């Protein structure tokens, strides 16, 4: 499914950008806040992969809901990184836009699945 590949690619961009940005955090915070951001981004990627690999509609919906929650956590973690001045406003704006894009694609995937449900 083309949409599945697009959401995976967009989330992979978020993951790669995150790993690069976390390297600029103060050393101690790379292992605290940075680790949380990495885990959250990788968790979101995992939910996309899992949703793409299950065939039961209810399980796909569950994974996409978990993705939605994980994206919200990721946004919040980046907001914390901004508030403690580990990233600039421009970086926060950029990554928030990317995360929102993944969220919109996930939402349209959920909507598409709902229309298939008898």
N, C-alpha and C positions, 0 to 999 in steps of 0.2 A: 504494500500500500504506500503510495507516494507521500501521503501526509505523515505517516509514521517515520519515514526517512527524514523528512524536513524537520520534524520536532527533535529527532535524535541529533541531527547536524547542528541545529540551533543551540541545543543544550550542550553539545560538545564544545561549541565556541565559548559558552559561559564557563565551562570547566577549565578549558585551557587558559582563558583570560584570568580566571581566578588564581590558578597556580602561579602564573607569571606575576600577578599583582601582590600575592601574599609574600613573595620573595622580597618585596620592598618594605614589609612590616618590620618593626623593631624585632630583634632576634627572639626575645622572650615571648613576644606576642605571636610569632609564627607558630609556636607550639601550643598556644592557648586559643585565641580567636581565629588564627589562621587555620588551625586544624579543624575547628568547628565549621568554618566556611567550606573547606575542602570536603569534609564528610557530608555536608548538606548538598553541595553541588554534585558529588558522586552519587549520593542517595537519589537525587532527582533523576540523574541519568539511568540509574538502576531501575527506577519505577517505569521509565519510558521503555526500556528493554523488556521488562517483565510484561507490561501491557501489550507490547507488540508480539510477545511469544505465547500468550494464552489465547484460547479460542472461546472461552465462555464469556458471554457479554457481561455478566455480573462481576466476574473477576477483572475484566478490562476496566469497568467502571470503578471498581475498588482501587485499582492501581493508579488510575488517573486522578482519583480523589486524593490518594496519598501523595501523588506528584504535586497537586495543588497546595497541599499543606506544606510540603517540603520547600516549594518555591516561596511561600510566605515566610518561612523560617529563614531562608537564604536572603530575602530582601531585608529582613530585620537584622540579620548579622552584618550585612553591608552597611546598614544604617548605623549600627554601633561602631563599625570601623571608621565611618565618616565622623561621627560625634567625637571620637577620641583622636581624630586627626591622622589616621593611618592612610586614608585616601582623600582625595580632593572632591569637591562638589561635581566637577566634570566627570570624574571616574564613577561616582555614585549615580549620576544621571545616565551615563552610558550603560552600566551594568544593570540598572533597574529597567531600562528600556529593553535590554536583551532578555531579562528574566520575564518581563511582562509579555514579550513576544512569544516565548515558550508557553506561558500561561494561556494566552489567547488560542494558540494552536491546540493545546490540550483541551481547552474548553470546546472548541469546534469539533474535536475528535469525540468528546463525550456527547455532544449534541447529535452528532451523526449516528453514534451507537444507540442513543435513546430512540431515534426514529426507526431503527431496525428492530427494536424490542417489540414483540407482539402484544 
